[in-house]
Amino acid sequence: MESNELVGNLKPKKSADFAKNISLVAKGGGVTFVGKLFTNVIRLVLAILLARILGTTQLGYYSLALSTGNIAMGIALFGLDAAIIRFIAVHAARKDDESTWESIQVGIGLSLFLSTIIGIALYALSFFFAEHVFNNSDLAPYLQLISVFIPLLVVNDQLFNALRGFKEFNLSVLAQYIYQPITRLLIVGVLLIVGLNARTAIISYGLATLTASGANMDS
């Protein structure tokens, strides 16, 4: 009889927890959707702006450098982006502050180490990739430039993932999908005055990431 009463008491609690989790997922999905929609609009504006100003050659260098940087970033993350969300969420739910902090340290620290190694390797092999992969040695300086930003891009991504692990979807979306693209657009606007080319466009991408990381840590 007592066991039946215990089971009966547990059912409302489980139902409440399930409803709360569904609400969080729905809220996070809605906020993320709006954020991605906004950032895609800004990206389209930037793409049109850069295409009109840089010209085909400079735009090609910019696009190839960023694509290479994104591939290197994906390799450097090595699945740690999903891991940091998962483990922070689990430990935070258990209110295990020590394990949560360890998950943050390992997730960001290991990513920083791997991204630094990959960034150095890309910088050292930039002329090889430019000549033998892209068949254009003029691309090498742009690959070297983006390689400098790879550790920053990876750490920035992991900071966003940590916020997702804490279920702070609003802060994550605000920094990654709102603040960062707007900052890029503003920096590009400033660079139009002093002279915009593929190098300064790549630098604007890195600077926007840096400011987003700063805003992320402040929050």
N, C-alpha and C positions, 0 to 999 in steps of 0.2 A: 504494500500500500504506500509506504513512504517513498519507495523507488519510483512509483508511478507519479506521485506528487512532485518529486524532484525533476523527472523528465518533463512533466507539464510546465514547471517553472522555467525550465531551460528553453522551451520552444519559443516563447515570446521574445526572450533575449536574443536567440539566434535570428529570429525574424527581423528584429530591430537592427541588429548588426548587418544583416544582408541588405536591408533597405537603405541603411546608411552608406554601405559600400557602393550600391547601385547609384545612389545620389551623387557620390563623389566622382564615380566614373563618368556619369552623364554630364556633370558640371565641368569636369576636366576636359572631356571630349568637345563640349561646346565652346569653351574658352580657347582651346587649341585650334579648333576649326576657324574661329574668327581671327585669331592671331596669324595663322598660315595664310588666310585669304588676304589679310592686310599686307603681309610681307611679300606675297606674290605680286600684288599691285605695285608696290614700291620697286620690286625687282624689274618689273616690266618697264616702269618709268626710267629706271637706271639703264636698262639694256638699250632702250631707244636713245637715251641721252648719250651714252657711251658710243653707240654705233654711229651717231651723227657727228660726234666730235673727234673720235679717235681714228676713224677710217678702218678699212678692212685689215690692213697689216697689223696695226697696233692693237686693234680689237682681238685679232687672232692670237697675238702673244699673250694678251691679258686672259683670254678664255682658256688657253692651253695651260698657262701657269696655274690658274685657279683650279682647273680640273685635275692637274697633277697633284696639287696640294690637297685636294679633297680625297684623292685616292690614298695618298700617304697618310692622311689623317685617319681614314678608315682602317688602314693596316695598324697604325699606332694604337688605336683604341682596343683592338684585339678582343672584342666582345666585352670589354670592361664597362662600356656604356650601359648595357643591359644589366650587368652584374651589380653596379653601384646602385641602380634604382631598386633592384630586387632586395639586396641585403639591407639597405637603409630603411626601406619600407618595413621589412620584417622586424629589425631590431628596434626601430622607432615605435612600432605597434606594441612591442613587449616592454617599452620604456627602459630599454637596456642602453643607457647613454654611453657606456664604455665601448660596447661592441659597435654602436652606431658611429662613434668617432673613429674607431679602427677601420670601419668600412670606408669612411670618407678618406682617411689617410692612405689606405692601400689603393683605393680606386683612383684617386687623383695622383698620388705619388708614383705609382707604377705606370700610369698613362703618361705622366710627365717624363719619366725616364725613357720609355719606349719612343715617345715622340721626339725627344732630343736626339736619340741615336739615329732615328730615321731622317730627321732634319739635317743632321750632319752628313749622313750618307748621300742624301739628295744634293746637298750643296757640293760635295766632293765629286759626285758623278754627273753633275748637271751638263757638262760639255759632252759627255758620252751619250746621255739620253737625247740631248739636242741634236747631235749629229747622226746617231745610229737608230734612234727611235722616231724622232720627228723630222729627221732629214733637213734640219735647219739650225746651224750653229748659232745664229743670231738669237735664238730662244734661250740660250744658256743663262745670260744674266737675269732673266725674268724667273727662271727656275730657281736660281740662287736666292733671289729676293723672297719668293714665296716660301722657300725652305726655312727662312729665319722665323716666319710666323707660325710654322706647324706646331711647335710646343704650345704657343699661346692659343691657337685654335682648339687644340685638344683639351687643354685645361678649361677653356671657356665652355666647351661642350659638356665636360664632366661636372662643372658647377651647375649648369642647367639641369643635368640629370640628377644631381644631388637634391635639388629643389623638388624635382618630380618625385623622388623617393620619399620626401617629407610631405608629399601631396600638396605642395605649394604651387599649384598650377598657375595661379594668377601671376605670381612673381616671375616664374619661369617664362611664361608667354610674353609678359610685359617686357622683359629684358631681351629675349631672343627674337621675338617676332614683331615687336613694336619699336623698342628703343634702338636696337642695333641697325635695322634698315633705315630708320629716320636719320640716325647719326651718319651712316654712309652717304645718304643723299645730301646732307648738309656739308659734309667734308668735300664731296665731289663738287658741290656748288662753290665752295671756297677755292678749291684748286682750279676751277675754271678761270679765276682771276689771275692766278700766278702761272698758269699753264698746265693743262691736263694731258697726260700721255699714259701709256701702258704702265710705266713704273709708278707714277703717282696714283694711278687708279688701284694698283695692287696695295700700295701703302695705305690708301684710304680704307680698303677692305680690312687690313690689319689693325688700323687705328680704331675703326668702329668696333671691332671685336674686343680690343683692349678696353675701351670705354664701357662696353656692355658688361665685361667681366668685373670692372670696378663697381658699376651699379649693382651687379649681382651680389657682390660681397658686402656692399653697404646695406643691402636689404636683408 
